[in-house]
C-alpha cells in the first residue's frame, strides 16, 4: 500500500484512540474513542478513508469509490445498530479553503439525533448564515 510517513490515516496507530472499526480491500472506517460515548456531540461518527494515500476525493480510483460506497452501507448498519440515529450528514472536505486539515482523503459519516439543539439544521445551515457571507457577494 502506498503510505506517507507521519500521516494519521496511513499509520492509524499514530493517533491514540483511533480505531479501525470496519474495512474492505480499499478503505477503512475509523472512529475515535470519544465518539463511542452515549450523548457525546459526535456520537457514532467516523471517517471512511482509502488505504492508499490519496490527497482528496478527486484522487480516488474507480475501485476506491466503489469500495467507499460498499463500506458506507456497512457503516450505516453498524452505526444504526450501535447508536440509533435519526439521520446522517455525509461529506468530503477537499482542499484547505474547504476545511480539509489532513491531506489524506476522508469521508465524514456523522449521525444526527432528534435531541440535538441543532436537529433539523443540515450542512447548508453553515452556508446560509449571515456570518458566512462573502464580502464581494452580489445582491
N, CA, C and O atoms as CSV, one atom per row, in Angstrom:
chain,resi,resn,atom,element,x,y,z
A,1,UNK,N,N,0.831,-1.189,0.000
A,1,UNK,CA,C,0.000,0.000,0.000
A,1,UNK,C,C,0.877,1.255,0.000
A,1,UNK,O,O,1.894,1.328,0.689
A,2,UNK,N,N,0.459,2.215,-0.777
A,2,UNK,CA,C,1.161,3.491,-0.788
A,2,UNK,C,C,0.818,4.230,0.504
A,2,UNK,O,O,-0.352,4.483,0.792
A,3,UNK,N,N,1.844,4.573,1.276
A,3,UNK,CA,C,1.631,5.284,2.528
A,3,UNK,C,C,2.560,6.478,2.603
A,3,UNK,O,O,3.585,6.532,1.923
A,4,UNK,N,N,2.194,7.421,3.427
A,4,UNK,CA,C,3.016,8.594,3.651
A,4,UNK,C,C,3.387,8.632,5.129
A,4,UNK,O,O,2.520,8.567,6.000
A,5,UNK,N,N,4.685,8.739,5.400
A,5,UNK,CA,C,5.137,8.813,6.792
A,5,UNK,C,C,4.516,10.006,7.502
A,5,UNK,O,O,4.430,11.100,6.943
A,6,UNK,N,N,4.088,9.788,8.728
A,6,UNK,CA,C,3.518,10.857,9.538
A,6,UNK,C,C,2.039,11.092,9.309
A,6,UNK,O,O,1.438,11.911,10.004
A,7,UNK,N,N,1.430,10.396,8.349
A,7,UNK,CA,C,0.002,10.570,8.067
A,7,UNK,C,C,-0.802,9.689,9.023
A,7,UNK,O,O,-0.592,8.477,9.078
A,8,UNK,N,N,-1.723,10.298,9.778
A,8,UNK,CA,C,-2.503,9.567,10.780
A,8,UNK,C,C,-3.531,8.616,10.166
A,8,UNK,O,O,-4.115,7.798,10.877
A,9,UNK,N,N,-3.755,8.713,8.868
A,9,UNK,CA,C,-4.647,7.766,8.208
A,9,UNK,C,C,-3.860,6.645,7.526
A,9,UNK,O,O,-4.377,5.541,7.359
A,10,UNK,N,N,-2.627,6.918,7.134
A,10,UNK,CA,C,-1.756,5.863,6.600
A,10,UNK,C,C,-1.229,4.983,7.734
A,10,UNK,O,O,-1.068,3.772,7.580
A,11,UNK,N,N,-0.966,5.616,8.865
A,11,UNK,CA,C,-0.438,4.925,10.043
A,11,UNK,C,C,-1.395,5.205,11.208
A,11,UNK,O,O,-1.172,6.106,12.017
A,12,UNK,N,N,-2.455,4.412,11.268
A,12,UNK,CA,C,-3.555,4.635,12.206
A,12,UNK,C,C,-3.075,4.720,13.655
A,12,UNK,O,O,-3.652,5.456,14.455
A,13,UNK,N,N,-2.031,3.977,13.995
A,13,UNK,CA,C,-1.545,3.953,15.385
A,13,UNK,C,C,-0.864,5.258,15.810
A,13,UNK,O,O,-0.543,5.416,16.987
A,14,UNK,N,N,-0.636,6.192,14.888
A,14,UNK,CA,C,-0.047,7.483,15.254
A,14,UNK,C,C,-1.014,8.342,16.068
A,14,UNK,O,O,-0.579,9.206,16.829
A,15,UNK,N,N,-2.303,8.117,15.920
A,15,UNK,CA,C,-3.312,8.899,16.657
A,15,UNK,C,C,-3.894,8.029,17.759
A,15,UNK,O,O,-4.665,7.113,17.475
A,16,UNK,N,N,-3.541,8.295,19.006
A,16,UNK,CA,C,-4.087,7.498,20.119
A,16,UNK,C,C,-5.616,7.536,20.136
A,16,UNK,O,O,-6.223,8.583,19.914
A,17,UNK,N,N,-6.217,6.398,20.399
A,17,UNK,CA,C,-7.670,6.329,20.485
A,17,UNK,C,C,-8.373,6.218,19.151
A,17,UNK,O,O,-9.603,6.232,19.101
A,18,UNK,N,N,-7.615,6.108,18.056
A,18,UNK,CA,C,-8.216,5.951,16.729
A,18,UNK,C,C,-8.294,4.455,16.417
A,18,UNK,O,O,-7.297,3.738,16.515
A,19,UNK,N,N,-9.474,3.999,16.046
A,19,UNK,CA,C,-9.706,2.573,15.859
A,19,UNK,C,C,-10.257,2.263,14.479
A,19,UNK,O,O,-11.114,2.985,13.968
A,20,UNK,N,N,-9.762,1.183,13.874
A,20,UNK,CA,C,-10.336,0.668,12.637
A,20,UNK,C,C,-11.523,-0.201,13.048
A,20,UNK,O,O,-11.343,-1.231,13.699
A,21,UNK,N,N,-12.728,0.206,12.674
A,21,UNK,CA,C,-13.946,-0.495,13.057
A,21,UNK,C,C,-14.353,-1.503,11.988
A,21,UNK,O,O,-14.692,-2.645,12.295
A,22,UNK,N,N,-14.316,-1.069,10.731
A,22,UNK,CA,C,-14.665,-1.910,9.591
A,22,UNK,C,C,-13.688,-1.602,8.468
A,22,UNK,O,O,-13.120,-0.512,8.413
A,23,UNK,N,N,-13.492,-2.566,7.570
A,23,UNK,CA,C,-12.631,-2.309,6.420
A,23,UNK,C,C,-12.940,-3.283,5.301
A,23,UNK,O,O,-13.558,-4.328,5.502
A,24,UNK,N,N,-12.490,-2.905,4.117
A,24,UNK,CA,C,-12.526,-3.800,2.973
A,24,UNK,C,C,-11.183,-3.665,2.252
A,24,UNK,O,O,-10.240,-3.106,2.814
A,25,UNK,N,N,-11.084,-4.149,1.064
A,25,UNK,CA,C,-9.800,-4.179,0.355
A,25,UNK,C,C,-9.189,-2.789,0.158
A,25,UNK,O,O,-7.969,-2.634,0.207
A,26,UNK,N,N,-10.034,-1.784,-0.064
A,26,UNK,CA,C,-9.533,-0.458,-0.446
A,26,UNK,C,C,-9.689,0.645,0.597
A,26,UNK,O,O,-9.039,1.685,0.492
A,27,UNK,N,N,-10.540,0.435,1.600
A,27,UNK,CA,C,-10.752,1.524,2.556
A,27,UNK,C,C,-11.131,0.980,3.928
A,27,UNK,O,O,-11.407,-0.207,4.104
A,28,UNK,N,N,-11.132,1.902,4.897
A,28,UNK,CA,C,-11.451,1.524,6.273
A,28,UNK,C,C,-12.299,2.615,6.914
A,28,UNK,O,O,-12.273,3.776,6.505
A,29,UNK,N,N,-13.051,2.204,7.930
A,29,UNK,CA,C,-13.860,3.134,8.713
A,29,UNK,C,C,-13.179,3.308,10.053
A,29,UNK,O,O,-12.968,2.341,10.786
A,30,UNK,N,N,-12.832,4.560,10.373
A,30,UNK,CA,C,-12.123,4.884,11.609
A,30,UNK,C,C,-13.036,5.651,12.556
A,30,UNK,O,O,-13.823,6.501,12.138
A,31,UNK,N,N,-12.913,5.331,13.838
A,31,UNK,CA,C,-13.605,6.084,14.881
A,31,UNK,C,C,-12.626,6.358,16.015
A,31,UNK,O,O,-11.720,5.568,16.282
A,32,UNK,N,N,-12.828,7.490,16.671
A,32,UNK,CA,C,-12.069,7.825,17.867
A,32,UNK,C,C,-12.815,7.312,19.098
A,32,UNK,O,O,-14.041,7.197,19.084
A,33,UNK,N,N,-12.081,7.010,20.146
A,33,UNK,CA,C,-12.692,6.512,21.383
A,33,UNK,C,C,-13.820,7.406,21.876
A,33,UNK,O,O,-14.855,6.906,22.317
A,34,UNK,N,N,-13.636,8.728,21.809
A,34,UNK,CA,C,-14.608,9.642,22.411
A,34,UNK,C,C,-15.972,9.636,21.718
A,34,UNK,O,O,-16.958,10.048,22.329
A,35,UNK,N,N,-16.061,9.185,20.463
A,35,UNK,CA,C,-17.356,9.179,19.789
A,35,UNK,C,C,-18.211,7.988,20.195
A,35,UNK,O,O,-19.372,7.891,19.797
A,36,UNK,N,N,-17.651,7.091,20.976
A,36,UNK,CA,C,-18.401,5.936,21.443
A,36,UNK,C,C,-19.249,6.289,22.665
A,36,UNK,O,O,-20.139,5.529,23.046
A,37,UNK,N,N,-18.971,7.443,23.279
A,37,UNK,CA,C,-19.701,7.867,24.476
A,37,UNK,C,C,-21.128,8.288,24.122
A,37,UNK,O,O,-21.330,9.177,23.295
A,38,UNK,N,N,-22.095,7.658,24.739
A,38,UNK,CA,C,-23.505,7.969,24.506
A,38,UNK,C,C,-23.775,9.440,24.846
A,38,UNK,O,O,-23.421,9.914,25.925
A,39,UNK,N,N,-24.402,10.142,23.919
A,39,UNK,CA,C,-24.755,11.534,24.146
A,39,UNK,C,C,-23.660,12.533,23.813
A,39,UNK,O,O,-23.879,13.740,23.921
A,40,UNK,N,N,-22.475,12.055,23.407
A,40,UNK,CA,C,-21.410,12.993,23.036
A,40,UNK,C,C,-21.801,13.727,21.758
A,40,UNK,O,O,-22.644,13.256,20.995
A,41,UNK,N,N,-21.187,14.873,21.533
A,41,UNK,CA,C,-21.563,15.723,20.407
A,41,UNK,C,C,-21.467,14.986,19.077
A,41,UNK,O,O,-22.329,15.169,18.218
A,42,UNK,N,N,-20.451,14.167,18.886
A,42,UNK,CA,C,-20.273,13.435,17.636
A,42,UNK,C,C,-20.475,11.935,17.823
A,42,UNK,O,O,-19.795,11.129,17.187
A,43,UNK,N,N,-21.400,11.564,18.688
A,43,UNK,CA,C,-21.640,10.149,18.982
A,43,UNK,C,C,-21.789,9.324,17.709
A,43,UNK,O,O,-22.615,9.631,16.849
A,44,UNK,N,N,-20.980,8.278,17.601
A,44,UNK,CA,C,-21.066,7.333,16.497
A,44,UNK,C,C,-20.404,7.765,15.205
A,44,UNK,O,O,-20.345,6.979,14.259
A,45,UNK,N,N,-19.905,8.990,15.134
A,45,UNK,CA,C,-19.335,9.478,13.878
A,45,UNK,C,C,-17.972,8.851,13.593
A,45,UNK,O,O,-17.318,8.303,14.480
A,46,UNK,N,N,-17.573,8.948,12.349
A,46,UNK,CA,C,-16.273,8.430,11.958
A,46,UNK,C,C,-15.946,8.838,10.530
A,46,UNK,O,O,-16.644,9.639,9.910
A,47,UNK,N,N,-14.867,8.261,10.036
A,47,UNK,CA,C,-14.357,8.602,8.716
A,47,UNK,C,C,-14.118,7.344,7.903
A,47,UNK,O,O,-13.607,6.348,8.416
A,48,UNK,N,N,-14.489,7.395,6.634
A,48,UNK,CA,C,-14.094,6.356,5.704
A,48,UNK,C,C,-12.898,6.906,4.940
A,48,UNK,O,O,-12.984,7.970,4.327
A,49,UNK,N,N,-11.781,6.180,4.978
A,49,UNK,CA,C,-10.549,6.645,4.332
A,49,UNK,C,C,-9.999,5.555,3.415
A,49,UNK,O,O,-10.094,4.368,3.726
A,50,UNK,N,N,-9.423,5.965,2.283
A,50,UNK,CA,C,-8.761,4.973,1.444
A,50,UNK,C,C,-7.488,4.480,2.130
A,50,UNK,O,O,-6.829,5.232,2.848
A,51,UNK,N,N,-7.152,3.219,1.904
A,51,UNK,CA,C,-5.927,2.669,2.492
A,51,UNK,C,C,-4.688,3.244,1.823
A,51,UNK,O,O,-3.655,3.415,2.470
A,52,UNK,N,N,-4.783,3.540,0.538
A,52,UNK,CA,C,-3.673,4.198,-0.160
A,52,UNK,C,C,-3.770,5.696,0.102
A,52,UNK,O,O,-4.864,6.246,0.222
A,53,UNK,N,N,-2.624,6.344,0.189
A,53,UNK,CA,C,-2.615,7.787,0.440
A,53,UNK,C,C,-3.110,8.519,-0.801
A,53,UNK,O,O,-2.450,8.532,-1.840
A,54,UNK,N,N,-4.276,9.123,-0.672
A,54,UNK,CA,C,-4.883,9.943,-1.721
A,54,UNK,C,C,-5.161,11.302,-1.098
A,54,UNK,O,O,-5.743,11.381,-0.016
A,55,UNK,N,N,-4.755,12.365,-1.765
A,55,UNK,CA,C,-4.877,13.693,-1.182
A,55,UNK,C,C,-6.336,14.116,-0.979
A,55,UNK,O,O,-6.695,14.576,0.105
A,56,UNK,N,N,-7.169,13.970,-1.990
A,56,UNK,CA,C,-8.579,14.347,-1.878
A,56,UNK,C,C,-9.450,13.284,-2.544
A,56,UNK,O,O,-8.939,12.346,-3.156
A,57,UNK,N,N,-10.755,13.437,-2.421
A,57,UNK,CA,C,-11.697,12.518,-3.064
A,57,UNK,C,C,-11.515,12.504,-4.577
A,57,UNK,O,O,-11.815,11.504,-5.228
A,58,UNK,N,N,-11.028,13.599,-5.137
A,58,UNK,CA,C,-10.821,13.673,-6.579
A,58,UNK,C,C,-9.694,12.756,-7.059
A,58,UNK,O,O,-9.569,12.502,-8.257
A,59,UNK,N,N,-8.885,12.265,-6.139
A,59,UNK,CA,C,-7.760,11.408,-6.478
A,59,UNK,C,C,-8.067,9.918,-6.325
A,59,UNK,O,O,-7.201,9.084,-6.590
A,60,UNK,N,N,-9.280,9.570,-5.903
A,60,UNK,CA,C,-9.641,8.173,-5.713
A,60,UNK,C,C,-9.808,7.458,-7.053
A,60,UNK,O,O,-10.266,8.046,-8.033
A,61,UNK,N,N,-9.434,6.194,-7.076
A,61,UNK,CA,C,-9.664,5.364,-8.259
A,61,UNK,C,C,-11.134,4.938,-8.282
A,61,UNK,O,O,-11.852,5.099,-7.295
A,62,UNK,N,N,-11.569,4.399,-9.412
A,62,UNK,CA,C,-12.938,3.892,-9.516
A,62,UNK,C,C,-13.159,2.769,-8.500
A,62,UNK,O,O,-14.227,2.688,-7.892
A,63,UNK,N,N,-12.170,1.912,-8.314
A,63,UNK,CA,C,-12.286,0.829,-7.327
A,63,UNK,C,C,-12.419,1.383,-5.909
A,63,UNK,O,O,-13.180,0.846,-5.105
A,64,UNK,N,N,-11.683,2.454,-5.599
A,64,UNK,CA,C,-11.769,3.065,-4.264
A,64,UNK,C,C,-13.141,3.710,-4.045
A,64,UNK,O,O,-13.676,3.662,-2.937
A,65,UNK,N,N,-13.709,4.310,-5.087
A,65,UNK,CA,C,-15.054,4.879,-4.982
A,65,UNK,C,C,-16.059,3.775,-4.706
A,65,UNK,O,O,-16.918,3.918,-3.835
A,66,UNK,N,N,-15.958,2.676,-5.441
A,66,UNK,CA,C,-16.886,1.560,-5.256
A,66,UNK,C,C,-16.741,0.974,-3.850
A,66,UNK,O,O,-17.735,0.649,-3.200
A,67,UNK,N,N,-15.500,0.843,-3.389
A,67,UNK,CA,C,-15.248,0.298,-2.044
A,67,UNK,C,C,-15.791,1.247,-0.970
A,67,UNK,O,O,-16.304,0.792,0.053
A,68,UNK,N,N,-15.684,2.549,-1.194
A,68,UNK,CA,C,-16.229,3.538,-0.258
A,68,UNK,C,C,-17.746,3.392,-0.187
A,68,UNK,O,O,-18.330,3.397,0.897
A,69,UNK,N,N,-18.369,3.264,-1.338
A,69,UNK,CA,C,-19.825,3.079,-1.406
A,69,UNK,C,C,-20.243,1.821,-0.635
A,69,UNK,O,O,-21.165,1.860,0.180
A,70,UNK,N,N,-19.560,0.718,-0.901
A,70,UNK,CA,C,-19.893,-0.546,-0.235
A,70,UNK,C,C,-19.700,-0.440,1.278
A,70,UNK,O,O,-20.544,-0.894,2.051
A,71,UNK,N,N,-18.579,0.165,1.696
A,71,UNK,CA,C,-18.307,0.287,3.126
A,71,UNK,C,C,-19.292,1.225,3.799
A,71,UNK,O,O,-19.657,1.005,4.954
A,72,UNK,N,N,-19.730,2.261,3.108
A,72,UNK,CA,C,-20.702,3.198,3.677
A,72,UNK,C,C,-21.968,2.467,4.123
A,72,UNK,O,O,-22.522,2.780,5.177
A,73,UNK,N,N,-22.418,1.519,3.349
A,73,UNK,CA,C,-23.623,0.777,3.721
A,73,UNK,C,C,-23.379,-0.122,4.937
A,73,UNK,O,O,-24.274,-0.294,5.763
A,74,UNK,N,N,-22.197,-0.686,5.051
A,74,UNK,CA,C,-21.843,-1.465,6.240
A,74,UNK,C,C,-21.752,-0.553,7.463
A,74,UNK,O,O,-22.206,-0.908,8.552
A,75,UNK,N,N,-21.162,0.620,7.268
A,75,UNK,CA,C,-21.014,1.594,8.352
A,75,UNK,C,C,-22.386,2.043,8.850
A,75,UNK,O,O,-22.609,2.130,10.058
A,76,UNK,N,N,-23.300,2.327,7.933
A,76,UNK,CA,C,-24.644,2.759,8.324
A,76,UNK,C,C,-25.309,1.680,9.172
A,76,UNK,O,O,-25.907,1.988,10.203
A,77,UNK,N,N,-25.215,0.445,8.761
A,77,UNK,CA,C,-25.804,-0.654,9.538
A,77,UNK,C,C,-25.174,-0.726,10.920
A,77,UNK,O,O,-25.879,-0.886,11.916
A,78,UNK,N,N,-23.852,-0.609,10.990
A,78,UNK,CA,C,-23.125,-0.651,12.265
A,78,UNK,C,C,-23.570,0.496,13.189
A,78,UNK,O,O,-23.864,0.276,14.364
A,79,UNK,N,N,-23.615,1.710,12.647
A,79,UNK,CA,C,-23.993,2.863,13.466
A,79,UNK,C,C,-25.458,2.758,13.896
A,79,UNK,O,O,-25.784,3.040,15.049
A,80,UNK,N,N,-26.331,2.360,12.989
A,80,UNK,CA,C,-27.751,2.206,13.341
A,80,UNK,C,C,-27.913,1.229,14.496
A,80,UNK,O,O,-28.653,1.501,15.441
A,81,UNK,N,N,-27.226,0.094,14.426
A,81,UNK,CA,C,-27.345,-0.935,15.463
A,81,UNK,C,C,-26.750,-0.496,16.799
A,81,UNK,O,O,-27.252,-0.877,17.856
A,82,UNK,N,N,-25.689,0.299,16.759
A,82,UNK,CA,C,-24.987,0.677,17.987
A,82,UNK,C,C,-25.385,2.029,18.565
A,82,UNK,O,O,-25.154,2.283,19.747
A,83,UNK,N,N,-25.985,2.910,17.746
A,83,UNK,CA,C,-26.283,4.264,18.231
A,83,UNK,C,C,-27.707,4.740,17.931
A,83,UNK,O,O,-28.200,5.642,18.609
A,84,UNK,N,N,-28.368,4.165,16.945
A,84,UNK,CA,C,-29.755,4.514,16.642
A,84,UNK,C,C,-30.019,5.956,16.275
A,84,UNK,O,O,-30.939,6.557,16.831
A,85,UNK,N,N,-29.251,6.548,15.357
A,85,UNK,CA,C,-29.516,7.941,14.974
A,85,UNK,C,C,-30.798,8.061,14.137
A,85,UNK,O,O,-31.314,7.072,13.616
A,86,UNK,N,N,-31.290,9.287,14.025
A,86,UNK,CA,C,-32.465,9.546,13.208
A,86,UNK,C,C,-32.114,10.113,11.836
A,86,UNK,O,O,-32.993,10.256,10.987
A,87,UNK,N,N,-30.846,10.436,11.608
A,87,UNK,CA,C,-30.411,10.979,10.319
A,87,UNK,C,C,-28.896,10.979,10.237
A,87,UNK,O,O,-28.208,10.558,11.168
A,88,UNK,N,N,-28.385,11.459,9.106
A,88,UNK,CA,C,-26.939,11.494,8.866
A,88,UNK,C,C,-26.556,12.745,8.077
A,88,UNK,O,O,-27.335,13.242,7.264
A,89,UNK,N,N,-25.362,13.238,8.326
A,89,UNK,CA,C,-24.683,14.162,7.423
A,89,UNK,C,C,-23.475,13.404,6.897
A,89,UNK,O,O,-22.769,12.736,7.653
A,90,UNK,N,N,-23.244,13.515,5.601
A,90,UNK,CA,C,-22.118,12.860,4.941
A,90,UNK,C,C,-21.355,13.903,4.148
A,90,UNK,O,O,-21.963,14.793,3.554
A,91,UNK,N,N,-20.014,13.807,4.130
A,91,UNK,CA,C,-19.310,14.789,3.321
A,91,UNK,C,C,-17.809,14.649,3.249
A,91,UNK,O,O,-17.161,14.051,4.108
A,92,UNK,N,N,-17.289,15.224,2.193
A,92,UNK,CA,C,-15.856,15.318,1.934
A,92,UNK,C,C,-15.458,16.792,2.016
A,92,UNK,O,O,-16.184,17.647,1.510
A,93,UNK,N,N,-14.334,17.105,2.635
A,93,UNK,CA,C,-13.724,18.426,2.559
A,93,UNK,C,C,-12.505,18.252,1.657
A,93,UNK,O,O,-11.621,17.449,1.959
A,94,UNK,N,N,-12.451,18.991,0.564
A,94,UNK,CA,C,-11.368,18.847,-0.408
A,94,UNK,C,C,-10.638,20.174,-0.565
A,94,UNK,O,O,-11.162,21.103,-1.180
A,95,UNK,N,N,-9.449,20.268,-0.021
A,95,UNK,CA,C,-8.655,21.484,-0.078
A,95,UNK,C,C,-8.763,22.291,1.202
A,95,UNK,O,O,-9.758,22.219,1.923
A,96,UNK,N,N,-7.725,23.053,1.466
A,96,UNK,CA,C,-7.652,23.822,2.710
A,96,UNK,C,C,-8.808,24.803,2.868
A,96,UNK,O,O,-9.367,24.920,3.958
A,97,UNK,N,N,-9.176,25.508,1.801
A,97,UNK,CA,C,-10.243,26.507,1.894
A,97,UNK,C,C,-11.593,25.847,2.178
A,97,UNK,O,O,-12.508,26.502,2.677
A,98,UNK,N,N,-11.721,24.565,1.866
A,98,UNK,CA,C,-12.960,23.825,2.132
A,98,UNK,C,C,-12.958,23.176,3.509
A,98,UNK,O,O,-13.915,22.495,3.878
A,99,UNK,N,N,-11.888,23.384,4.269
A,99,UNK,CA,C,-11.844,22.864,5.627
A,99,UNK,C,C,-11.060,21.576,5.792
A,99,UNK,O,O,-11.065,20.987,6.872
A,100,UNK,N,N,-10.382,21.124,4.732
A,100,UNK,CA,C,-9.574,19.916,4.875
A,100,UNK,C,C,-8.301,20.261,5.633
A,100,UNK,O,O,-7.575,21.177,5.248
A,101,UNK,N,N,-8.029,19.529,6.713
A,101,UNK,CA,C,-6.849,19.787,7.534
A,101,UNK,C,C,-5.859,18.637,7.498
A,101,UNK,O,O,-4.676,18.834,7.777
A,102,UNK,N,N,-6.319,17.445,7.162
A,102,UNK,CA,C,-5.442,16.295,6.977
A,102,UNK,C,C,-5.534,15.946,5.499
A,102,UNK,O,O,-6.611,15.617,5.001
A,103,UNK,N,N,-4.426,16.016,4.808
A,103,UNK,CA,C,-4.439,15.876,3.360
A,103,UNK,C,C,-4.267,14.423,2.920
A,103,UNK,O,O,-3.389,14.072,2.131
A,104,UNK,N,N,-5.146,13.612,3.469
A,104,UNK,CA,C,-5.409,12.238,3.056
A,104,UNK,C,C,-6.927,12.198,2.983
A,104,UNK,O,O,-7.602,12.454,3.980
A,105,UNK,N,N,-7.471,11.882,1.818
A,105,UNK,CA,C,-8.911,11.913,1.613
A,105,UNK,C,C,-9.636,11.206,2.752
A,105,UNK,O,O,-9.210,10.140,3.197
A,106,UNK,N,N,-10.722,11.792,3.218
A,106,UNK,CA,C,-11.538,11.171,4.255
A,106,UNK,C,C,-12.988,11.652,4.139
A,106,UNK,O,O,-13.267,12.840,3.975
A,107,UNK,N,N,-13.881,10.693,4.230
A,107,UNK,CA,C,-15.312,10.889,4.051
A,107,UNK,C,C,-15.982,10.869,5.423
A,107,UNK,O,O,-15.997,9.840,6.098
A,108,UNK,N,N,-16.532,12.001,5.829
A,108,UNK,CA,C,-17.169,12.134,7.142
A,108,UNK,C,C,-18.536,11.453,7.151
A,108,UNK,O,O,-19.359,11.681,6.265
A,109,UNK,N,N,-18.766,10.627,8.148
A,109,UNK,CA,C,-20.062,9.995,8.379
A,109,UNK,C,C,-20.496,10.447,9.766
A,109,UNK,O,O,-19.939,10.017,10.776
A,110,UNK,N,N,-21.505,11.326,9.801
A,110,UNK,CA,C,-21.912,11.960,11.058
A,110,UNK,C,C,-23.378,11.657,11.331
A,110,UNK,O,O,-24.261,12.209,10.674
A,111,UNK,N,N,-23.640,10.780,12.300
A,111,UNK,CA,C,-25.028,10.508,12.678
A,111,UNK,C,C,-25.641,11.730,13.358
A,111,UNK,O,O,-24.949,12.492,14.033
A,112,UNK,N,N,-26.948,11.905,13.170
A,112,UNK,CA,C,-27.657,13.029,13.789
A,112,UNK,C,C,-28.820,12.496,14.616
A,112,UNK,O,O,-29.399,11.457,14.299
A,113,UNK,N,N,-29.153,13.225,15.686
A,113,UNK,CA,C,-30.123,12.755,16.670
A,113,UNK,C,C,-31.200,13.808,16.929
A,113,UNK,O,O,-30.927,15.008,16.907
A,114,UNK,N,N,-32.427,13.343,17.173
A,114,UNK,CA,C,-33.563,14.244,17.430
A,114,UNK,C,C,-33.346,15.166,18.619
A,114,UNK,O,O,-33.892,16.269,18.643
A,115,UNK,N,N,-32.560,14.744,19.609
A,115,UNK,CA,C,-32.402,15.554,20.819
A,115,UNK,C,C,-31.261,16.565,20.736
A,115,UNK,O,O,-30.927,17.190,21.742
A,116,UNK,N,N,-30.655,16.739,19.560
A,116,UNK,CA,C,-29.594,17.751,19.396
A,116,UNK,C,C,-30.199,19.149,19.370
A,116,UNK,O,O,-31.292,19.330,18.833
A,117,UNK,N,N,-29.516,20.142,19.936
A,117,UNK,CA,C,-30.012,21.520,19.849
A,117,UNK,C,C,-30.187,21.995,18.405
A,117,UNK,O,O,-31.082,22.795,18.135
A,118,UNK,N,N,-29.362,21.527,17.480
A,118,UNK,CA,C,-29.476,21.946,16.080
A,118,UNK,C,C,-30.088,20.852,15.205
A,118,UNK,O,O,-29.836,20.822,14.001
A,119,UNK,N,N,-30.878,19.961,15.781
A,119,UNK,CA,C,-31.576,18.942,14.987
A,119,UNK,C,C,-32.396,19.643,13.915
A,119,UNK,O,O,-33.053,20.647,14.188
A,120,UNK,N,N,-32.361,19.126,12.717
A,120,UNK,CA,C,-33.082,19.735,11.604
A,120,UNK,C,C,-32.247,20.743,10.837
A,120,UNK,O,O,-32.651,21.196,9.767
A,121,UNK,N,N,-31.088,21.098,11.373
A,121,UNK,CA,C,-30.186,22.031,10.693
A,121,UNK,C,C,-29.102,21.204,10.001
A,121,UNK,O,O,-28.247,20.621,10.669
A,122,UNK,N,N,-29.130,21.150,8.707
A,122,UNK,CA,C,-28.154,20.387,7.941
A,122,UNK,C,C,-26.910,21.190,7.652
A,122,UNK,O,O,-26.702,22.259,8.227
A,123,UNK,N,N,-26.083,20.679,6.764
A,123,UNK,CA,C,-24.827,21.364,6.443
A,123,UNK,C,C,-25.056,22.676,5.720
A,123,UNK,O,O,-24.203,23.562,5.758
A,124,UNK,N,N,-26.207,22.813,5.055
A,124,UNK,CA,C,-26.497,24.091,4.383
A,124,UNK,C,C,-26.624,25.231,5.384
A,124,UNK,O,O,-26.423,26.392,5.027
A,125,UNK,N,N,-26.958,24.912,6.636
A,125,UNK,CA,C,-27.098,25.918,7.678
A,125,UNK,C,C,-25.844,26.777,7.773
A,125,UNK,O,O,-25.930,27.984,8.003
A,126,UNK,N,N,-24.679,26.159,7.597
A,126,UNK,CA,C,-23.415,26.894,7.657
A,126,UNK,C,C,-23.289,27.902,6.525
A,126,UNK,O,O,-22.690,28.965,6.689
A,127,UNK,N,N,-23.857,27.558,5.380
A,127,UNK,CA,C,-23.697,28.412,4.201
A,127,UNK,C,C,-24.768,29.480,4.088
A,127,UNK,O,O,-24.583,30.474,3.386
A,128,UNK,N,N,-25.876,29.286,4.769
A,128,UNK,CA,C,-26.969,30.246,4.681
A,128,UNK,C,C,-26.906,31.315,5.767
A,128,UNK,O,O,-27.652,32.293,5.712
A,129,UNK,N,N,-26.028,31.143,6.753
A,129,UNK,CA,C,-25.923,32.116,7.834
A,129,UNK,C,C,-25.241,33.392,7.389
A,129,UNK,O,O,-24.298,33.358,6.598
A,130,UNK,N,N,-25.715,34.515,7.896
A,130,UNK,CA,C,-25.130,35.815,7.542
A,130,UNK,C,C,-23.649,35.894,7.887
A,130,UNK,O,O,-22.894,36.595,7.213
A,131,UNK,N,N,-23.222,35.178,8.937
A,131,UNK,CA,C,-21.827,35.246,9.354
A,131,UNK,C,C,-20.870,34.624,8.338
A,131,UNK,O,O,-19.655,34.774,8.470
A,132,UNK,N,N,-21.395,33.928,7.326
A,132,UNK,CA,C,-20.527,33.316,6.324
A,132,UNK,C,C,-20.711,33.952,4.944
A,132,UNK,O,O,-20.307,33.366,3.939
A,133,UNK,N,N,-21.320,35.152,4.881
A,133,UNK,CA,C,-21.473,35.829,3.600
A,133,UNK,C,C,-20.143,36.403,3.139
A,133,UNK,O,O,-19.392,36.973,3.929
A,134,UNK,N,N,-19.864,36.247,1.866
A,134,UNK,CA,C,-18.623,36.770,1.293
A,134,UNK,C,C,-18.752,38.294,1.102
A,134,UNK,O,O,-19.829,38.807,0.797
A,135,UNK,N,N,-17.649,38.983,1.288
A,135,UNK,CA,C,-17.659,40.445,1.215
A,135,UNK,C,C,-18.081,40.944,-0.154
A,135,UNK,O,O,-18.783,41.949,-0.257
A,136,UNK,N,N,-17.661,40.254,-1.207
A,136,UNK,CA,C,-17.927,40.724,-2.577
A,136,UNK,C,C,-19.161,40.079,-3.196
A,136,UNK,O,O,-19.324,40.102,-4.416
A,137,UNK,N,N,-20.024,39.509,-2.375
A,137,UNK,CA,C,-21.225,38.847,-2.901
A,137,UNK,C,C,-22.172,39.869,-3.495
A,137,UNK,O,O,-22.395,40.937,-2.926
A,138,UNK,N,N,-22.726,39.523,-4.650
A,138,UNK,CA,C,-23.686,40.402,-5.308
A,138,UNK,C,C,-25.082,40.121,-4.798
A,138,UNK,O,O,-25.415,38.981,-4.474
A,139,UNK,N,N,-25.894,41.153,-4.726
A,139,UNK,CA,C,-27.298,41.010,-4.437
A,139,UNK,C,C,-27.601,40.825,-3.038
A,139,UNK,O,O,-28.769,40.692,-2.671
